[in-house]
């Protein structure tokens, strides 16, 4: 569970006294979700490099200021002010294209972003886990270290192996999401989720990514037991893929960081659709 330190409590009380009702109303923080970048953006969830660059320029032109999850957590835990028009940029799965294409563009703009990796796919360039099934290339530990050292990119969790692709798996107990399996007891589920999270944490720590504070749920599927378990393991933020969820965060309100929504972007997403999502209050 998130530790509520005396310093954080005092900071929150001071914030309330200083800023009144407007600040207590909180801040809306939209979150953008990307997956794979390609030269053409032909596949369903892909975005072309040209479109991604244009969308980053759109944020700049419209005055949106990308922030990190560390900044977001600091706002909720300590009341540290956020910039005007904050937005968070995220990527799911850990594709090599995030390093190859997105990372240089983010560096050019000085934009922070978070990439949520599937631990068992880190460094796999050709095949799905230990099979001969083809896999879209995923970056490895070397790329993780480089991106984290930049100070712009945070590598966080998309689970170690709870985003399985059923046709490529053997056996009946396939975990396609973080949800409990049918008929699975709470005790067994908590043990499985804890073991998966700890394995992911060990991988990221060894790769230079630091501790896990944020988990993006595979497929956006969430449940109360997953949230409770992960909070007890030190996770502060959990993410869904629900674009209708308004991310209204507030100092001292830890639950506003749970099950946050995101807008999934592909090549068909228009600039107008992005701006409409960003402007929701």
N, C-alpha and C positions, 0 to 999 in steps of 0.2 A: 504494500500500500504506500502511496506517496506520503513522505514524511512531512508533517506540518510543523516546521520548526518555529520557535518563538520569534525568530527574526522575521520570518515570513508573515506571521500573524500581526506583529507590530507594524510591518510595512503596509499590510492591507488596511489596518485601522487608520494609519496616517493618511493613506490614499483616500479613504472615505471622507475623512475630515477635510482634506484639502480640495477635493474635486466635486463633491456633492452628487446630486442625482444623475447628472449626465454621465459621469464616469461609471456609476453603479449599473447603468443600463448595459454596459459592455460594448464590445466591438465585434462586428461581423468580419470573419476572415475566410474568404473563398479559397478553395484549394483546387488546382488544376491537376489532372491526371493524364500522363502520357505512357505509352508502352514502347513500341519499336519505331525507330526512325529509319527511313530508307530514302534513296534518291528520288523515287517516284511516288511513294505513299499509296501503292495499289491495294494492298490487303486491307481487310476490314478494320483492324485496330491500328494500322500504321499511320504515321504522319511523315510527309516529305520534309527533307531538310529545309527546303525553301519556305514551306508553310511554318515550320517551327521558328525559323529566323524572323519571319514576318510577325508571328504572334508575340515574340519577345519584344520586337520593336513596338507593337501595338500597346503592350503594357507600359513601355516607356512614354509613348506619345500621350497616353491617357492618364498618366500620372500615378499608375499603380506601382507599389514598392514591394518587391518580393522579400520575404523574411524567412528565417530558418525556424524549425520547430523548437530549437533552444530558445529563441527569442519569444516564441509563442508561450512556451512553458514558463519562462521568466515573468511574462505579463500576468499569467494566472496565479503563479505561486507568490510573486513578490510585488505585483502591481507596477512593474517597470513599463513605461509608456511605449506604445507601438507607434510606428509611423502612420501618417495618413494614407488611406487606401491600401492596406496591407493585402498581400496575396501570397500563397505558398505554391511552389512548383514541385510536383512529384512525378516519379517514374516507377512503374511496377515491373518486377521480374528480374531485372538486372541484365538486360541485353547489351551485348558488346557495342551496339549502335549508340547507346547512351554515352559511352566513353568516346567513341569515334566521332560522332556528329554533335550530340547535344552539349557535351562538356566544353568543347572549344567555344561554342556560341555563348554559353552561360558565362564563361570566363571573360569573353569580350564585353558583355554587358555588366559584369560584376554581380550577377544574380546568384543567390544561394538556391540550392535545390536539394531534395532528398530522393535517394534511389532505394527502393525496397527490394532486396534480393531474396531469391529462393536459394537457401543455403546449399542444398544438394546439387544445384545447377551451376554454382560459382566455378568458373574456369572451364566449363564444358563447352567446347567450340563446335563439336560435331554431333554428339549422340546424347540421347536422353539417359541420364544416370549411367548404369553399367550395361545398357542394351545396345543394339545396333540400329535403333530407331533414330531418324534424323531429328536434329534440334537446332533451332535458331541460336547462333553463337551467344554465349554469355561471358562477360568479362570475369577476370580472375583476381587473385590477391594482389598482384602487382599493380593493376589498374585501380583497385580499391585504395591501396596505399597512396598512390599519386593523387587521386581525386580528393581524398581526405586531407592530405597535406596542403592542398590549395586553400583550405579554409572555407571554401564555397559549398562543397558537396558533403552531405551526410549520408552514410550508408546505414540503412536500418532494415528491419525484418519484414519479410513476406512469408515467414515461417521457414523452417529448415526443410521439412518434407510433408507439409500439409496442403500442398497445391498439386497433387498428383494428377496425371493424365491417365484416366481409366484404361483406354485401349492399350497403353504401353505398360500397364502394371500386371503382375501375376498375383493370384490369390483373390479372396473375396473382400477383405477389409481394405478397401481403397479410400484414402482420405483426400477427397477432391476439394475440401474446404476445412476450415477450422472447427466446424460444427461437430458435435459428438456423433459417432456412428449409431445406426439404428440398434436399439437395445443395449447400448453401452451404459454401464453404471457411471455415476458421477465420480466415484473413486478411481475407476480405471481411466476415465477421460481426463481427469485432472493430472494423473500420473503421466499419461501420454503427452498432453500439452506441455507439461513442465519439462519433460525429457526433451521434447522437440525444441522448446525455447532455449533450454540450456545448451543444446548442441549448436544452435544458431549463434548464441552469445559467444561461445568459445571460438567459433569460426571467425566471427567479425572482430573479436578482440585480437586474435592472432594475426589478422590481416591489417590491423592498424585503424579499425573503424571506431573503436571505443565501445561504450556500453549501449545497450538497446533501450531507448526511451519511447520509441514509437513502433507500432506494429500496424501494417496495412493488411487487412483481412483478405485472403484469397477469394476472388469472386465477390468481394464486398459483404460476404455472409457473416453475420455476427450473432452472438447470444450472450446472455447475462453471465453465464458460468465462465465463458472465455474471458470476458472483461474482468470479472472478479479475480480469476486465477492470474491473469497477466499483471493486474495492478499489484497483487501481492508479490509478484516477481520483479517489481520496480518499473513497470511500463506506465508512462504518464498519458500517452495518447494512443487511441485506436482509430482506424480509418475504415470507412465503408466506401462504396462506389455510388452512393445515393446523391444525385445532383439536386434533389428537392430539399435536402436537409440544410437548414440555415445554420451555419457555424457561428453562433453568437456566444463568444467567450467572455468571461468576466472574472476579475480578480477574486481569489478565494473560492471560486465555484469550480472545484476540481472535475465535477461531472460534465462540464461543458467541453472537456477535451476527449470525451468518450463517444465513439461511434460518429465521428465527424464525417460529413459528406464531401464528395468530390465530383467535379465535372470531367467525365471521360472524353478525351479529344481524339478524333481521327481526321483523316484527310477531308472528310465531308463536312466537318464542323466549320461553320462560318465565323468570321470576325464578329458579326452582330450577335450570334448566339453566345460567344464568349463574353462580350460586353454586357449582355443581358444577365448572364449568370453572375458576373463580377459586381454588378450594381444592385443585386438583391439585398435588402435590408431587413 
